Amino acid sequence: MESIIVACIMGVVTLVGVILSNSKLRAVMEVKLDALTAKVEKYNRVLERTYKLEQDMAVTKHDIEEIKGKVA
């Protein structure tokens, strides 16, 4: 009978330890995920701005070629 009680107590203690460990791990993972999400959003903004600059440069090059054609 004592061994069953000891086993139950050990099981409860182990379960509490696992739950606490998982909650801490989950909190750390959420913080890391938030940081990664912020980095990805920042990268995406830079990528969008670069794409816009490339479009603007293409228009500018076209305008310069057009002006050269008129001057020449």
mmCIF file of the N, C-alpha and C atoms, coordinates in Angstrom:
data_MODEL
# 
_entry.id   MODEL 
# 
loop_
_atom_site.group_PDB 
_atom_site.id 
_atom_site.type_symbol 
_atom_site.label_atom_id 
_atom_site.label_alt_id 
_atom_site.label_comp_id 
_atom_site.label_asym_id 
_atom_site.label_entity_id 
_atom_site.label_seq_id 
_atom_site.pdbx_PDB_ins_code 
_atom_site.Cartn_x 
_atom_site.Cartn_y 
_atom_site.Cartn_z 
_atom_site.occupancy 
_atom_site.B_iso_or_equiv 
_atom_site.pdbx_formal_charge 
_atom_site.auth_seq_id 
_atom_site.auth_comp_id 
_atom_site.auth_asym_id 
_atom_site.auth_atom_id 
_atom_site.pdbx_PDB_model_num 
ATOM 1   N N  . MET A 1 1  ? 0.815  -1.191 0.000   1.00 0.00 ? 1  MET A N  1 
ATOM 2   C CA . MET A 1 1  ? 0.000  0.000  0.000   1.00 0.00 ? 1  MET A CA 1 
ATOM 3   C C  . MET A 1 1  ? 0.865  1.265  0.000   1.00 0.00 ? 1  MET A C  1 
ATOM 4   N N  . GLU A 1 2  ? 1.955  1.201  0.781   1.00 0.00 ? 2  GLU A N  1 
ATOM 5   C CA . GLU A 1 2  ? 2.848  2.360  0.853   1.00 0.00 ? 2  GLU A CA 1 
ATOM 6   C C  . GLU A 1 2  ? 3.480  2.654  -0.502  1.00 0.00 ? 2  GLU A C  1 
ATOM 7   N N  . SER A 1 3  ? 3.817  1.616  -1.229  1.00 0.00 ? 3  SER A N  1 
ATOM 8   C CA . SER A 1 3  ? 4.467  1.811  -2.527  1.00 0.00 ? 3  SER A CA 1 
ATOM 9   C C  . SER A 1 3  ? 3.519  2.483  -3.518  1.00 0.00 ? 3  SER A C  1 
ATOM 10  N N  . ILE A 1 4  ? 2.236  2.176  -3.408  1.00 0.00 ? 4  ILE A N  1 
ATOM 11  C CA . ILE A 1 4  ? 1.260  2.819  -4.292  1.00 0.00 ? 4  ILE A CA 1 
ATOM 12  C C  . ILE A 1 4  ? 1.145  4.299  -3.961  1.00 0.00 ? 4  ILE A C  1 
ATOM 13  N N  . ILE A 1 5  ? 1.135  4.637  -2.698  1.00 0.00 ? 5  ILE A N  1 
ATOM 14  C CA . ILE A 1 5  ? 1.046  6.044  -2.274  1.00 0.00 ? 5  ILE A CA 1 
ATOM 15  C C  . ILE A 1 5  ? 2.300  6.802  -2.699  1.00 0.00 ? 5  ILE A C  1 
ATOM 16  N N  . VAL A 1 6  ? 3.449  6.197  -2.500  1.00 0.00 ? 6  VAL A N  1 
ATOM 17  C CA . VAL A 1 6  ? 4.706  6.823  -2.903  1.00 0.00 ? 6  VAL A CA 1 
ATOM 18  C C  . VAL A 1 6  ? 4.734  7.022  -4.416  1.00 0.00 ? 6  VAL A C  1 
ATOM 19  N N  . ALA A 1 7  ? 4.281  6.031  -5.151  1.00 0.00 ? 7  ALA A N  1 
ATOM 20  C CA . ALA A 1 7  ? 4.259  6.139  -6.612  1.00 0.00 ? 7  ALA A CA 1 
ATOM 21  C C  . ALA A 1 7  ? 3.316  7.255  -7.052  1.00 0.00 ? 7  ALA A C  1 
ATOM 22  N N  . CYS A 1 8  ? 2.166  7.370  -6.411  1.00 0.00 ? 8  CYS A N  1 
ATOM 23  C CA . CYS A 1 8  ? 1.211  8.441  -6.743  1.00 0.00 ? 8  CYS A CA 1 
ATOM 24  C C  . CYS A 1 8  ? 1.802  9.813  -6.438  1.00 0.00 ? 8  CYS A C  1 
ATOM 25  N N  . ILE A 1 9  ? 2.454  9.942  -5.291  1.00 0.00 ? 9  ILE A N  1 
ATOM 26  C CA . ILE A 1 9  ? 3.078  11.217 -4.916  1.00 0.00 ? 9  ILE A CA 1 
ATOM 27  C C  . ILE A 1 9  ? 4.180  11.569 -5.909  1.00 0.00 ? 9  ILE A C  1 
ATOM 28  N N  . MET A 1 10 ? 4.998  10.617 -6.259  1.00 0.00 ? 10 MET A N  1 
ATOM 29  C CA . MET A 1 10 ? 6.069  10.858 -7.226  1.00 0.00 ? 10 MET A CA 1 
ATOM 30  C C  . MET A 1 10 ? 5.492  11.235 -8.590  1.00 0.00 ? 10 MET A C  1 
ATOM 31  N N  . GLY A 1 11 ? 4.403  10.592 -8.972  1.00 0.00 ? 11 GLY A N  1 
ATOM 32  C CA . GLY A 1 11 ? 3.757  10.921 -10.235 1.00 0.00 ? 11 GLY A CA 1 
ATOM 33  C C  . GLY A 1 11 ? 3.240  12.350 -10.244 1.00 0.00 ? 11 GLY A C  1 
ATOM 34  N N  . VAL A 1 12 ? 2.619  12.769 -9.148  1.00 0.00 ? 12 VAL A N  1 
ATOM 35  C CA . VAL A 1 12 ? 2.109  14.144 -9.049  1.00 0.00 ? 12 VAL A CA 1 
ATOM 36  C C  . VAL A 1 12 ? 3.259  15.136 -9.081  1.00 0.00 ? 12 VAL A C  1 
ATOM 37  N N  . VAL A 1 13 ? 4.327  14.863 -8.344  1.00 0.00 ? 13 VAL A N  1 
ATOM 38  C CA . VAL A 1 13 ? 5.485  15.751 -8.321  1.00 0.00 ? 13 VAL A CA 1 
ATOM 39  C C  . VAL A 1 13 ? 6.103  15.845 -9.711  1.00 0.00 ? 13 VAL A C  1 
ATOM 40  N N  . THR A 1 14 ? 6.221  14.735 -10.393 1.00 0.00 ? 14 THR A N  1 
ATOM 41  C CA . THR A 1 14 ? 6.768  14.729 -11.750 1.00 0.00 ? 14 THR A CA 1 
ATOM 42  C C  . THR A 1 14 ? 5.871  15.523 -12.695 1.00 0.00 ? 14 THR A C  1 
ATOM 43  N N  . LEU A 1 15 ? 4.574  15.337 -12.587 1.00 0.00 ? 15 LEU A N  1 
ATOM 44  C CA . LEU A 1 15 ? 3.628  16.052 -13.429 1.00 0.00 ? 15 LEU A CA 1 
ATOM 45  C C  . LEU A 1 15 ? 3.719  17.558 -13.207 1.00 0.00 ? 15 LEU A C  1 
ATOM 46  N N  . VAL A 1 16 ? 3.816  17.972 -11.967 1.00 0.00 ? 16 VAL A N  1 
ATOM 47  C CA . VAL A 1 16 ? 3.949  19.406 -11.658 1.00 0.00 ? 16 VAL A CA 1 
ATOM 48  C C  . VAL A 1 16 ? 5.253  19.944 -12.244 1.00 0.00 ? 16 VAL A C  1 
ATOM 49  N N  . GLY A 1 17 ? 6.335  19.190 -12.125 1.00 0.00 ? 17 GLY A N  1 
ATOM 50  C CA . GLY A 1 17 ? 7.620  19.615 -12.683 1.00 0.00 ? 17 GLY A CA 1 
ATOM 51  C C  . GLY A 1 17 ? 7.559  19.771 -14.187 1.00 0.00 ? 17 GLY A C  1 
ATOM 52  N N  . VAL A 1 18 ? 6.920  18.828 -14.850 1.00 0.00 ? 18 VAL A N  1 
ATOM 53  C CA . VAL A 1 18 ? 6.800  18.888 -16.314 1.00 0.00 ? 18 VAL A CA 1 
ATOM 54  C C  . VAL A 1 18 ? 5.946  20.083 -16.727 1.00 0.00 ? 18 VAL A C  1 
ATOM 55  N N  . ILE A 1 19 ? 4.852  20.315 -16.032 1.00 0.00 ? 19 ILE A N  1 
ATOM 56  C CA . ILE A 1 19 ? 3.978  21.443 -16.359 1.00 0.00 ? 19 ILE A CA 1 
ATOM 57  C C  . ILE A 1 19 ? 4.717  22.766 -16.180 1.00 0.00 ? 19 ILE A C  1 
ATOM 58  N N  . LEU A 1 20 ? 5.441  22.923 -15.092 1.00 0.00 ? 20 LEU A N  1 
ATOM 59  C CA . LEU A 1 20 ? 6.205  24.158 -14.864 1.00 0.00 ? 20 LEU A CA 1 
ATOM 60  C C  . LEU A 1 20 ? 7.286  24.343 -15.921 1.00 0.00 ? 20 LEU A C  1 
ATOM 61  N N  . SER A 1 21 ? 7.975  23.266 -16.238 1.00 0.00 ? 21 SER A N  1 
ATOM 62  C CA . SER A 1 21 ? 9.026  23.339 -17.245 1.00 0.00 ? 21 SER A CA 1 
ATOM 63  C C  . SER A 1 21 ? 8.453  23.727 -18.601 1.00 0.00 ? 21 SER A C  1 
ATOM 64  N N  . ASN A 1 22 ? 7.339  23.135 -18.972 1.00 0.00 ? 22 ASN A N  1 
ATOM 65  C CA . ASN A 1 22 ? 6.718  23.445 -20.258 1.00 0.00 ? 22 ASN A CA 1 
ATOM 66  C C  . ASN A 1 22 ? 6.219  24.874 -20.320 1.00 0.00 ? 22 ASN A C  1 
ATOM 67  N N  . SER A 1 23 ? 5.693  25.381 -19.216 1.00 0.00 ? 23 SER A N  1 
ATOM 68  C CA . SER A 1 23 ? 5.192  26.760 -19.228 1.00 0.00 ? 23 SER A CA 1 
ATOM 69  C C  . SER A 1 23 ? 6.340  27.751 -19.401 1.00 0.00 ? 23 SER A C  1 
ATOM 70  N N  . LYS A 1 24 ? 7.468  27.478 -18.765 1.00 0.00 ? 24 LYS A N  1 
ATOM 71  C CA . LYS A 1 24 ? 8.630  28.358 -18.923 1.00 0.00 ? 24 LYS A CA 1 
ATOM 72  C C  . LYS A 1 24 ? 9.161  28.280 -20.350 1.00 0.00 ? 24 LYS A C  1 
ATOM 73  N N  . LEU A 1 25 ? 9.236  27.080 -20.886 1.00 0.00 ? 25 LEU A N  1 
ATOM 74  C CA . LEU A 1 25 ? 9.707  26.891 -22.256 1.00 0.00 ? 25 LEU A CA 1 
ATOM 75  C C  . LEU A 1 25 ? 8.781  27.590 -23.240 1.00 0.00 ? 25 LEU A C  1 
ATOM 76  N N  . ARG A 1 26 ? 7.495  27.495 -23.005 1.00 0.00 ? 26 ARG A N  1 
ATOM 77  C CA . ARG A 1 26 ? 6.527  28.151 -23.890 1.00 0.00 ? 26 ARG A CA 1 
ATOM 78  C C  . ARG A 1 26 ? 6.688  29.670 -23.852 1.00 0.00 ? 26 ARG A C  1 
ATOM 79  N N  . ALA A 1 27 ? 6.925  30.225 -22.666 1.00 0.00 ? 27 ALA A N  1 
ATOM 80  C CA . ALA A 1 27 ? 7.123  31.669 -22.541 1.00 0.00 ? 27 ALA A CA 1 
ATOM 81  C C  . ALA A 1 27 ? 8.363  32.110 -23.308 1.00 0.00 ? 27 ALA A C  1 
ATOM 82  N N  . VAL A 1 28 ? 9.430  31.348 -23.204 1.00 0.00 ? 28 VAL A N  1 
ATOM 83  C CA . VAL A 1 28 ? 10.662 31.670 -23.928 1.00 0.00 ? 28 VAL A CA 1 
ATOM 84  C C  . VAL A 1 28 ? 10.432 31.582 -25.432 1.00 0.00 ? 28 VAL A C  1 
ATOM 85  N N  . MET A 1 29 ? 9.730  30.558 -25.864 1.00 0.00 ? 29 MET A N  1 
ATOM 86  C CA . MET A 1 29 ? 9.453  30.391 -27.291 1.00 0.00 ? 29 MET A CA 1 
ATOM 87  C C  . MET A 1 29 ? 8.589  31.538 -27.824 1.00 0.00 ? 29 MET A C  1 
ATOM 88  N N  . GLU A 1 30 ? 7.636  32.005 -27.030 1.00 0.00 ? 30 GLU A N  1 
ATOM 89  C CA . GLU A 1 30 ? 6.787  33.114 -27.463 1.00 0.00 ? 30 GLU A CA 1 
ATOM 90  C C  . GLU A 1 30 ? 7.604  34.390 -27.623 1.00 0.00 ? 30 GLU A C  1 
ATOM 91  N N  . VAL A 1 31 ? 8.531  34.631 -26.705 1.00 0.00 ? 31 VAL A N  1 
ATOM 92  C CA . VAL A 1 31 ? 9.382  35.818 -26.801 1.00 0.00 ? 31 VAL A CA 1 
ATOM 93  C C  . VAL A 1 31 ? 10.256 35.737 -28.051 1.00 0.00 ? 31 VAL A C  1 
ATOM 94  N N  . LYS A 1 32 ? 10.837 34.571 -28.286 1.00 0.00 ? 32 LYS A N  1 
ATOM 95  C CA . LYS A 1 32 ? 11.678 34.400 -29.470 1.00 0.00 ? 32 LYS A CA 1 
ATOM 96  C C  . LYS A 1 32 ? 10.861 34.529 -30.746 1.00 0.00 ? 32 LYS A C  1 
ATOM 97  N N  . LEU A 1 33 ? 9.660  33.995 -30.752 1.00 0.00 ? 33 LEU A N  1 
ATOM 98  C CA . LEU A 1 33 ? 8.798  34.088 -31.918 1.00 0.00 ? 33 LEU A CA 1 
ATOM 99  C C  . LEU A 1 33 ? 8.411  35.540 -32.197 1.00 0.00 ? 33 LEU A C  1 
ATOM 100 N N  . ASP A 1 34 ? 8.128  36.293 -31.139 1.00 0.00 ? 34 ASP A N  1 
ATOM 101 C CA . ASP A 1 34 ? 7.806  37.709 -31.317 1.00 0.00 ? 34 ASP A CA 1 
ATOM 102 C C  . ASP A 1 34 ? 8.992  38.475 -31.905 1.00 0.00 ? 34 ASP A C  1 
ATOM 103 N N  . ALA A 1 35 ? 10.189 38.189 -31.420 1.00 0.00 ? 35 ALA A N  1 
ATOM 104 C CA . ALA A 1 35 ? 11.388 38.850 -31.941 1.00 0.00 ? 35 ALA A CA 1 
ATOM 105 C C  . ALA A 1 35 ? 11.609 38.480 -33.402 1.00 0.00 ? 35 ALA A C  1 
ATOM 106 N N  . LEU A 1 36 ? 11.424 37.224 -33.737 1.00 0.00 ? 36 LEU A N  1 
ATOM 107 C CA . LEU A 1 36 ? 11.592 36.782 -35.119 1.00 0.00 ? 36 LEU A CA 1 
ATOM 108 C C  . LEU A 1 36 ? 10.549 37.417 -36.029 1.00 0.00 ? 36 LEU A C  1 
ATOM 109 N N  . THR A 1 37 ? 9.325  37.520 -35.550 1.00 0.00 ? 37 THR A N  1 
ATOM 110 C CA . THR A 1 37 ? 8.263  38.160 -36.324 1.00 0.00 ? 37 THR A CA 1 
ATOM 111 C C  . THR A 1 37 ? 8.602  39.614 -36.604 1.00 0.00 ? 37 THR A C  1 
ATOM 112 N N  . ALA A 1 38 ? 9.132  40.306 -35.607 1.00 0.00 ? 38 ALA A N  1 
ATOM 113 C CA . ALA A 1 38 ? 9.516  41.712 -35.796 1.00 0.00 ? 38 ALA A CA 1 
ATOM 114 C C  . ALA A 1 38 ? 10.620 41.829 -36.849 1.00 0.00 ? 38 ALA A C  1 
ATOM 115 N N  . LYS A 1 39 ? 11.591 40.916 -36.809 1.00 0.00 ? 39 LYS A N  1 
ATOM 116 C CA . LYS A 1 39 ? 12.676 40.951 -37.796 1.00 0.00 ? 39 LYS A CA 1 
ATOM 117 C C  . LYS A 1 39 ? 12.153 40.688 -39.205 1.00 0.00 ? 39 LYS A C  1 
ATOM 118 N N  . VAL A 1 40 ? 11.245 39.747 -39.325 1.00 0.00 ? 40 VAL A N  1 
ATOM 119 C CA . VAL A 1 40 ? 10.679 39.436 -40.644 1.00 0.00 ? 40 VAL A CA 1 
ATOM 120 C C  . VAL A 1 40 ? 9.887  40.621 -41.181 1.00 0.00 ? 40 VAL A C  1 
ATOM 121 N N  . GLU A 1 41 ? 9.111  41.270 -40.320 1.00 0.00 ? 41 GLU A N  1 
ATOM 122 C CA . GLU A 1 41 ? 8.350  42.436 -40.752 1.00 0.00 ? 41 GLU A CA 1 
ATOM 123 C C  . GLU A 1 41 ? 9.279  43.563 -41.198 1.00 0.00 ? 41 GLU A C  1 
ATOM 124 N N  . LYS A 1 42 ? 10.367 43.764 -40.467 1.00 0.00 ? 42 LYS A N  1 
ATOM 125 C CA . LYS A 1 42 ? 11.334 44.788 -40.838 1.00 0.00 ? 42 LYS A CA 1 
ATOM 126 C C  . LYS A 1 42 ? 11.968 44.448 -42.187 1.00 0.00 ? 42 LYS A C  1 
ATOM 127 N N  . TYR A 1 43 ? 12.332 43.191 -42.387 1.00 0.00 ? 43 TYR A N  1 
ATOM 128 C CA . TYR A 1 43 ? 12.916 42.759 -43.655 1.00 0.00 ? 43 TYR A CA 1 
ATOM 129 C C  . TYR A 1 43 ? 11.926 42.977 -44.803 1.00 0.00 ? 43 TYR A C  1 
ATOM 130 N N  . ASN A 1 44 ? 10.669 42.634 -44.567 1.00 0.00 ? 44 ASN A N  1 
ATOM 131 C CA . ASN A 1 44 ? 9.664  42.797 -45.613 1.00 0.00 ? 44 ASN A CA 1 
ATOM 132 C C  . ASN A 1 44 ? 9.488  44.267 -45.987 1.00 0.00 ? 44 ASN A C  1 
ATOM 133 N N  . ARG A 1 45 ? 9.550  45.165 -45.001 1.00 0.00 ? 45 ARG A N  1 
ATOM 134 C CA . ARG A 1 45 ? 9.448  46.595 -45.305 1.00 0.00 ? 45 ARG A CA 1 
ATOM 135 C C  . ARG A 1 45 ? 10.636 47.050 -46.149 1.00 0.00 ? 45 ARG A C  1 
ATOM 136 N N  . VAL A 1 46 ? 11.831 46.568 -45.817 1.00 0.00 ? 46 VAL A N  1 
ATOM 137 C CA . VAL A 1 46 ? 13.019 46.922 -46.599 1.00 0.00 ? 46 VAL A CA 1 
ATOM 138 C C  . VAL A 1 46 ? 12.879 46.377 -48.018 1.00 0.00 ? 46 VAL A C  1 
ATOM 139 N N  . LEU A 1 47 ? 12.396 45.167 -48.146 1.00 0.00 ? 47 LEU A N  1 
ATOM 140 C CA . LEU A 1 47 ? 12.215 44.560 -49.457 1.00 0.00 ? 47 LEU A CA 1 
ATOM 141 C C  . LEU A 1 47 ? 11.210 45.355 -50.294 1.00 0.00 ? 47 LEU A C  1 
ATOM 142 N N  . GLU A 1 48 ? 10.115 45.781 -49.685 1.00 0.00 ? 48 GLU A N  1 
ATOM 143 C CA . GLU A 1 48 ? 9.120  46.580 -50.403 1.00 0.00 ? 48 GLU A CA 1 
ATOM 144 C C  . GLU A 1 48 ? 9.710  47.916 -50.844 1.00 0.00 ? 48 GLU A C  1 
ATOM 145 N N  . ARG A 1 49 ? 10.466 48.540 -49.953 1.00 0.00 ? 49 ARG A N  1 
ATOM 146 C CA . ARG A 1 49 ? 11.088 49.825 -50.297 1.00 0.00 ? 49 ARG A CA 1 
ATOM 147 C C  . ARG A 1 49 ? 12.095 49.647 -51.427 1.00 0.00 ? 49 ARG A C  1 
ATOM 148 N N  . THR A 1 50 ? 12.870 48.568 -51.398 1.00 0.00 ? 50 THR A N  1 
ATOM 149 C CA . THR A 1 50 ? 13.842 48.310 -52.455 1.00 0.00 ? 50 THR A CA 1 
ATOM 150 C C  . THR A 1 50 ? 13.138 48.098 -53.795 1.00 0.00 ? 50 THR A C  1 
ATOM 151 N N  . TYR A 1 51 ? 12.057 47.345 -53.784 1.00 0.00 ? 51 TYR A N  1 
ATOM 152 C CA . TYR A 1 51 ? 11.297 47.118 -55.011 1.00 0.00 ? 51 TYR A CA 1 
ATOM 153 C C  . TYR A 1 51 ? 10.770 48.439 -55.562 1.00 0.00 ? 51 TYR A C  1 
ATOM 154 N N  . LYS A 1 52 ? 10.273 49.308 -54.679 1.00 0.00 ? 52 LYS A N  1 
ATOM 155 C CA . LYS A 1 52 ? 9.772  50.622 -55.098 1.00 0.00 ? 52 LYS A CA 1 
ATOM 156 C C  . LYS A 1 52 ? 10.907 51.460 -55.686 1.00 0.00 ? 52 LYS A C  1 
ATOM 157 N N  . LEU A 1 53 ? 12.070 51.421 -55.058 1.00 0.00 ? 53 LEU A N  1 
ATOM 158 C CA . LEU A 1 53 ? 13.220 52.169 -55.580 1.00 0.00 ? 53 LEU A CA 1 
ATOM 159 C C  . LEU A 1 53 ? 13.634 51.657 -56.959 1.00 0.00 ? 53 LEU A C  1 
ATOM 160 N N  . GLU A 1 54 ? 13.597 50.345 -57.140 1.00 0.00 ? 54 GLU A N  1 
ATOM 161 C CA . GLU A 1 54 ? 13.945 49.781 -58.448 1.00 0.00 ? 54 GLU A CA 1 
ATOM 162 C C  . GLU A 1 54 ? 12.956 50.240 -59.514 1.00 0.00 ? 54 GLU A C  1 
ATOM 163 N N  . GLN A 1 55 ? 11.694 50.296 -59.173 1.00 0.00 ? 55 GLN A N  1 
ATOM 164 C CA . GLN A 1 55 ? 10.700 50.787 -60.120 1.00 0.00 ? 55 GLN A CA 1 
ATOM 165 C C  . GLN A 1 55 ? 10.953 52.259 -60.450 1.00 0.00 ? 55 GLN A C  1 
ATOM 166 N N  . ASP A 1 56 ? 11.231 53.053 -59.425 1.00 0.00 ? 56 ASP A N  1 
ATOM 167 C CA . ASP A 1 56 ? 11.503 54.476 -59.636 1.00 0.00 ? 56 ASP A CA 1 
ATOM 168 C C  . ASP A 1 56 ? 12.742 54.677 -60.506 1.00 0.00 ? 56 ASP A C  1 
ATOM 169 N N  . MET A 1 57 ? 13.776 53.847 -60.291 1.00 0.00 ? 57 MET A N  1 
ATOM 170 C CA . MET A 1 57 ? 14.997 53.951 -61.089 1.00 0.00 ? 57 MET A CA 1 
ATOM 171 C C  . MET A 1 57 ? 14.721 53.603 -62.553 1.00 0.00 ? 57 MET A C  1 
ATOM 172 N N  . ALA A 1 58 ? 13.877 52.626 -62.800 1.00 0.00 ? 58 ALA A N  1 
ATOM 173 C CA . ALA A 1 58 ? 13.545 52.258 -64.176 1.00 0.00 ? 58 ALA A CA 1 
ATOM 174 C C  . ALA A 1 58 ? 12.839 53.419 -64.870 1.00 0.00 ? 58 ALA A C  1 
ATOM 175 N N  . VAL A 1 59 ? 11.928 54.060 -64.165 1.00 0.00 ? 59 VAL A N  1 
ATOM 176 C CA . VAL A 1 59 ? 11.224 55.215 -64.732 1.00 0.00 ? 59 VAL A CA 1 
ATOM 177 C C  . VAL A 1 59 ? 12.199 56.360 -64.981 1.00 0.00 ? 59 VAL A C  1 
ATOM 178 N N  . THR A 1 60 ? 13.102 56.579 -64.021 1.00 0.00 ? 60 THR A N  1 
ATOM 179 C CA . THR A 1 60 ? 14.082 57.655 -64.158 1.00 0.00 ? 60 THR A CA 1 
ATOM 180 C C  . THR A 1 60 ? 15.011 57.400 -65.343 1.00 0.00 ? 60 THR A C  1 
ATOM 181 N N  . LYS A 1 61 ? 15.473 56.167 -65.488 1.00 0.00 ? 61 LYS A N  1 
ATOM 182 C CA . LYS A 1 61 ? 16.338 55.835 -66.627 1.00 0.00 ? 61 LYS A CA 1 
ATOM 183 C C  . LYS A 1 61 ? 15.600 56.061 -67.942 1.00 0.00 ? 61 LYS A C  1 
ATOM 184 N N  . HIS A 1 62 ? 14.356 55.681 -67.979 1.00 0.00 ? 62 HIS A N  1 
ATOM 185 C CA . HIS A 1 62 ? 13.558 55.891 -69.185 1.00 0.00 ? 62 HIS A CA 1 
ATOM 186 C C  . HIS A 1 62 ? 13.419 57.383 -69.486 1.00 0.00 ? 62 HIS A C  1 
ATOM 187 N N  . ASP A 1 63 ? 13.180 58.177 -68.450 1.00 0.00 ? 63 ASP A N  1 
ATOM 188 C CA . ASP A 1 63 ? 13.056 59.627 -68.624 1.00 0.00 ? 63 ASP A CA 1 
ATOM 189 C C  . ASP A 1 63 ? 14.363 60.233 -69.122 1.00 0.00 ? 63 ASP A C  1 
ATOM 190 N N  . ILE A 1 64 ? 15.496 59.771 -68.582 1.00 0.00 ? 64 ILE A N  1 
ATOM 191 C CA . ILE A 1 64 ? 16.802 60.290 -68.998 1.00 0.00 ? 64 ILE A CA 1 
ATOM 192 C C  . ILE A 1 64 ? 17.052 59.939 -70.456 1.00 0.00 ? 64 ILE A C  1 
ATOM 193 N N  . GLU A 1 65 ? 16.751 58.710 -70.850 1.00 0.00 ? 65 GLU A N  1 
ATOM 194 C CA . GLU A 1 65 ? 16.937 58.319 -72.250 1.00 0.00 ? 65 GLU A CA 1 
ATOM 195 C C  . GLU A 1 65 ? 16.042 59.149 -73.168 1.00 0.00 ? 65 GLU A C  1 
ATOM 196 N N  . GLU A 1 66 ? 14.852 59.445 -72.720 1.00 0.00 ? 66 GLU A N  1 
ATOM 197 C CA . GLU A 1 66 ? 13.921 60.239 -73.493 1.00 0.00 ? 66 GLU A CA 1 
ATOM 198 C C  . GLU A 1 66 ? 14.453 61.667 -73.652 1.00 0.00 ? 66 GLU A C  1 
ATOM 199 N N  . ILE A 1 67 ? 14.996 62.226 -72.582 1.00 0.00 ? 67 ILE A N  1 
ATOM 200 C CA . ILE A 1 67 ? 15.539 63.588 -72.638 1.00 0.00 ? 67 ILE A CA 1 
ATOM 201 C C  . ILE A 1 67 ? 16.780 63.610 -73.540 1.00 0.00 ? 67 ILE A C  1 
ATOM 202 N N  . LYS A 1 68 ? 17.640 62.578 -73.450 1.00 0.00 ? 68 LYS A N  1 
ATOM 203 C CA . LYS A 1 68 ? 18.812 62.503 -74.313 1.00 0.00 ? 68 LYS A CA 1 
ATOM 204 C C  . LYS A 1 68 ? 18.394 62.467 -75.771 1.00 0.00 ? 68 LYS A C  1 
ATOM 205 N N  . GLY A 1 69 ? 17.328 61.736 -76.063 1.00 0.00 ? 69 GLY A N  1 
ATOM 206 C CA . GLY A 1 69 ? 16.835 61.645 -77.446 1.00 0.00 ? 69 GLY A CA 1 
ATOM 207 C C  . GLY A 1 69 ? 16.355 62.999 -77.955 1.00 0.00 ? 69 GLY A C  1 
ATOM 208 N N  . LYS A 1 70 ? 15.746 63.797 -77.107 1.00 0.00 ? 70 LYS A N  1 
ATOM 209 C CA . LYS A 1 70 ? 15.263 65.103 -77.515 1.00 0.00 ? 70 LYS A CA 1 
ATOM 210 C C  . LYS A 1 70 ? 16.402 66.089 -77.716 1.00 0.00 ? 70 LYS A C  1 
ATOM 211 N N  . VAL A 1 71 ? 17.445 65.986 -76.872 1.00 0.00 ? 71 VAL A N  1 
ATOM 212 C CA . VAL A 1 71 ? 18.567 66.913 -76.942 1.00 0.00 ? 71 VAL A CA 1 
ATOM 213 C C  . VAL A 1 71 ? 19.452 66.588 -78.146 1.00 0.00 ? 71 VAL A C  1 
ATOM 214 N N  . ALA A 1 72 ? 19.618 65.357 -78.431 1.00 0.00 ? 72 ALA A N  1 
ATOM 215 C CA . ALA A 1 72 ? 20.531 64.945 -79.507 1.00 0.00 ? 72 ALA A CA 1 
ATOM 216 C C  . ALA A 1 72 ? 19.984 65.142 -80.870 1.00 0.00 ? 72 ALA A C  1 
# 
